[in-house]
């Protein structure tokens, strides 16, 4: 379950994506919405990058392209130099092993009928990871600060913080080099949110795990990310070290995001 001994770099170059809207009338033209315009993004090995923007900025579309769930109209996504594009499950198995997704409200994605052991083992089965799955599950639970004895419980028997950590353990089980996390602490109570942020920070600092944190909350990004990319209207507005960006934001959109946060731990 150690981070693979490669120099993984997730890179998006010149990403463009547009969508045709439904026709207002059967015979009328279809309007086109541009979601991404010439977006470049890079996450180096062990790097923690924040991707921030308001609703409609293009964050979700870019994330789908990075996950290989959607093809851009133009541009490329690569990981360690290998192209990432939608295709049969087997064609992206190598990528899913190295890059794991933590969805928004990850605790809500847990099947209430399954045990913690079964939930954390899901990617091990789907990705055909060899070895002792029970031992791997126990290790993943320890990595997020949970007692492996919880493996026999079901989500309804867990606290909110425990459920969130189980979702993280599930992403960690295959031994990825990078997590793509979509608002992983939104909607959580402040104490639980702080616990999850601490776990993510420790995983990155001690084990070299890379992180792309998609968020609208600059307070969380400030605590976790070395560098921050600001999206607006489908374009990269700023891409700078987080401390510099928070101290002197260049773009009005960044200043708007900062104004929405009462205090920042910088």
N, C-alpha and C positions, 0 to 999 in steps of 0.2 A: 504493500500500500504506500510505499514511498513515492515521492514525485519522480516521474521518469527522467532518466539521465539523458535529456536532450536539451537543446536550447530553443524552446518553443516561443514563437512570436506570432501572435494573431495580428493580421494586417488586412485592412480594408483600404482599397485604393480607387479613387474616382467613382465612388458608388452613387448611382442615380436610380431613382425609382419613382414611377408615376402610376396613377390608377385612373381608369376611366369610370366615371360615375354612371349610374343608370340613367337612361333617357327620361326626360320629363314628359315627353310625348313620343309615341311609337315612331313617328316620322322625323323627330327632331334630332339635332346633333347631340353627341355625348360630351359633356364637359370632362376635362382632365385635371386631376389634382396632382401636383408635384410634391412628393413626400420627402425626397432626398435629392440634393444637388451637389454633385462633385465632392462627396464626403470622403475624407481620409482619416483613418484611425489606426493606431498601432498600440499593442500591449506587449511589452517585453517580458522575458522570463522573470517571474517573481514580482513583477510590477503591479501596483495597485492604482487603478485608473478609475476616476469617476466620470460618468456620462450624464450630464444634467441638462434640463430644459423643461419648459412648461408643457402642458398638454398640447399636442399638435405640433411639437417641435421636430418630430421625426425619430424620437428615441426608439419607439416600439418597432417601427419599420426597419431601422438599422439593426436592432437586436435580432429580428427574424432572419435578416440576411446573414448576420454573423453566425447564427445557429445552423445555417444550411437548410432552413425551412422555406426560404423564398429566394428566388433568383433576382439580382438587380438587373435593370434594363441595360446599364453600362457599369463597367468597373469590375473589380475582382476581390474576392476574399480568399486569403491563404492562411495556413497555419504551418509554421516551420517550412515554408516554401511550397507546400502542397495545396492545390486548389480545393476550396470548400464550396460545394454546390449541391442543390437538392438532387436526390437520386434514390435508388433502392437502399433499403436498410443496411445491407451488407457493405455497400460502397462507402458509407460514412461511419462504420463501426470503429475504425481507427480513431476518428475525430471525436466521437462520443466518449471514447475511453480517456482521451486527453483533455477534453473540454466538457465540463458538466454545467447544467443549467439549474439555477435555483429560482423557481417561479415566484411571482407576486403571491402573497399569502401562501407560502409553501406548506404551512401546517394544515391549511384547508385542502391541500391536495392529497392528504393521507387517507387511504381507504379505511373507514372506521371498522370494517370487519376483519382487517388483517392485523397480525401482531407486528410489533416493532421489528422483530427479526425478519419477517417476510418483507416488510416495507423497505428496510435498508438493503436487503438482498436483491431487490427488483433489478437495478442496473447490472448486477453481477450476472444474473440469469440472461437478461436481454443481450448483453454484450459478450456473453460466453466467456466470462473471465474464469480462468482455471483456478484450482486451489480449494481450500477448506472455507466455504462461504460462512459458516458459523464463526470461525475465528476472525475472518475479515470483518464481519458485522460487529463483533466485540471490539475490535481495534478501532473501527470507525466511531463507535459510540464513545469510547474513551477519548478520542481526539476532540470531541465536542463537549467533553466534561460530563458525560453521562455514565452511570453505572451499567455495565453489561447485563446486570440482573433485570433491567427494565425490558429486555428483549422479548419477554413473554407477555408484556402488556399490550393493550390496544389503545388507539389514540384517545378514546374517551376517558381513559384512566390516567392521562397525562395532564400536567399543567400546561399553560400556554407556552411558557419558556421551554419546557421539555419537548413539546411537540415541534417547536421551531428548530430545536437542536437535532431532533430525529430527522427532519427534512434535510438539514445540512449534512448529517451523517450519511444519508442516502446518496447525496451528491458526491461525498468524499470516498465512498466505498470502492469505486473502480480505480482509485489512485490517480485522479486528474492532476494536470499541471496548472489548470486555470479554471476558475469559476466565473460564469456569467450570471450575475445576480440581479434580478429585476425587482426593485423596491422590496428587498427581503425583510425589512423591519417596519414597513408602513402599516398603520392600523394597530400596532402593538402598544400596550401600556408602556410608559417610560421606563420603569424598572426592567421589564422583559426586553425592551429594545436595547437597553444598555448592556444586558447580558449577552445578547446575540452579537452586538457590535464588538464586545470584548473577545468573544470566541473567534470571530473573523479576523480581528487584528492579531490575535495570538497565532492562528494558523498560518497567516502570512509571514509574520516575523520569525517564528521558530522553524517553520517547515518549508519556507520558500514558495508557498502557494500563491500564484497570481490571481488577480481579481479585477474584473470589470464590473463596477457597481453602477447600475442604471437607477437614477433617482431624481426626484425634484427637490429633495431635502439637502440643502448645503450643509446643515449642521452634522448630518451623518457622514457626508462626503469629507468634511473637514477632519473628522476623527479617523477616517480609514484610508484616504487616498493620497498618494504622493503627487499625482498629476490629475488635472480635471479638464475635461472637454465640455464646452458649452455648445449645445445645439439650439438653433432657432430658425424657424421657417425652412427646415431641411438643410441648413448649412452649418458648418463649423464656424462659430463666432469667436471662440477663444480656445486655445489649447496650451495650458501653461502649468507650471508647478502650482499645486493647490495653495500653498501659503502665499505666493506672490499674487495669485488671482484674487484671493480673499482680501488681501491688504490693499490692492489697487486695481479693481476691475476696470477693464477698458471699455466694455460694451454696455449700453443701457440695459439690455436684457439680463446681463449678469448682475447689474446693480439692482434690478427688480427682484431677482431671486434672493439676493442678499437681504433686501429690505423685508422679505417675508420671514426671516429668521430673527427672533429677538436677540439671541446671543449666540456667539460662535466660539468653540473651544480652540482658539488659535493663539 
